Amino acid sequence: MMEHLVLDNIDRKIIGALEADARISFAALADEVGVSKTPCWKRVKALEEAGIIRGYAARLDPAKLGFGIEAFIQVSIDFEVSAEFEAAVREHPFIWRCHATTGEADYLLHIVTVDMAALDRMLREDLSRLPGVKRTITSMAMREIKGEISFAAAQSRARPAKRKE
């Protein structure tokens, strides 16, 4: 089981502030979380080195970029070629996210395309030809109800499982 770093209140405030605005200056971040600039910078660097902060990126709106179709695709594969399947998925430009799953399907893909014709092409010409694909089930996203989570807020509310004695 992977160990996780126990964050204190200041760390959670830093993460929350960076989740809200990753472009915030260290001076403004330090003011917001109630520490001076240098200790704030050191904490951010420590969070980066621990892998808690994996990077910084702009959050883009797929629909405003012309990707009006989002779909979730359950994929079942022959596991002998799972490494090749995963490598192909990493390279495909329309596959936004991919998760290995339990249950009836082996993977869940979150994809974006410009329209239904592009989705049809992607399913027939691309996805069906990826290594090992046996079966797919596609569900269309009608609208997004919740698209993001504050990991700082979730971490502060998470309770460790109690051990049974």
N, C-alpha and C positions, 0 to 999 in steps of 0.2 A: 504494500500500500504506500502511495506517495505521501510524504510529509508535506505539510503546508506551513508557511511562515505565519506566525501569529502576529497580526497587525495591531498596533495600538491606535488610540483615537486620532492622533496626528497623522499617522499613515493613512487611515481611512478618509480623513479630511483631504489629504493630498490626492488620493486616488479619485475621490468624488469630484474635486475641483478639476483635475485633469480630464476626467470623463466628460465633464460639462464643457470644458474649453482647453484643449491640449495646446493651444497657442498662447496661453496665459504666461506672462513673464514670471521669472523666479521671484522678483520683488513683489508682484501682486499676489502670487501664490503664497509666499511667506506671510504677507499681511493677512490673507484670507484664512490661513490655518493657524496663525498666532505664534509663529516662530520667526527667527531672523533668517536672512537670505541664505547664508552659508549652511546652517544646519538643514534648511529646507532642501537646498541643492544636494547635500550629502544623502538625505533620505530618498530623494528621487533617484539618484544614482544607485543606491542600495536596492531600491525596488526594481530598477532596470536589471541590475546584475543578478538578482534573485529570480528574474524571469516573470515577475508579477506584471510589470509593464513590459509588454512585448514589442511595442513600437508606437508610432504616432501616424495617424492617417486622416485624411478628409473623409467624412461620411457623405456619400453621394446618393442622390435620388435616382434610382434606375428609370422610373417613368419619365422624368424630366430629361433624361439622356436618350429617350427613344425606346427604352426597353419596357414596353407596356404589358408584357406577359411574364408572370412569375408562376412557376409550377414546382410541385414537389413530386419526385419520382422515386418510388420504391424499386430497388433493383436486386434481383437474385442472380447469382453468378456461380460458375464452377470454381471452387476454391483453389484448384490447382494453378490457376492463373490470376489469383487475387493481387499479387504484386504488380503484374502488368496492367490489370484493370485500374488499380489505384494510380499508377504512373500516368496512364492515359487520361484519367479524370483530372489530375493536377494540371495537365496541359490544355484542357478544353476551355475555350474562352467563355462559353455560356454557362458553365457549371460554377455557380457562385460558392456553394458550400457542399461538402460531402461528409457524411458521418457513417461509420460502421455501426450497425444496429443489431439488436436482438429481435426475435420474433420471426415472422414469416419471410421478411426480406433481409438481405445482407447489408444493404446500404440505403441511405436516404439522401437523395440529391436535391438541392435547391437550385433551380436554374432560372435564367432570365432570357427572353428573346424579344424581338421587336414586334412580332405579331403571331397569329395562329399558324400562318403558312410556315414561318420560320420554326415554330415549335414542331410542327409536323415533320419538316425536313430534319430537324435535330433528332427527333425520336427515330425516324425511319433510316436516315442515312448515317447518323453519327452514333447515337447511343446504342442502337441494336448491333452495331459493328465493333463496339469496344470489346476487349478480350474477355471471354467467358460469360457474356451476358446471356442468361437463359430466359428471364422474364422481367417485365417492367409493369408497374401500375402507376398511372399519372393522376395526380389531383391538382386542379387549378386553384391558385390563390385568387379569391374574389376581391378581398380588401384586407389591409393590414390592421389588426386591432392593437397590437403592441409589437414594436420592432426593436426595442432596446431595453436593456436592463442596467441599473446602476449596481455594479459589482461591489462598490463600497457599501451601499445600503444593504445589499443582500448579505455581505460578509458580516456586517455588524448585527444582523438579525439571525444569522445561522447559529444553531445550537449544536454542539458536539453530541453525538449519540451517547446515551448513558450506557455504561457497561453493566451487564448483568453479573452479579456476584455468584 
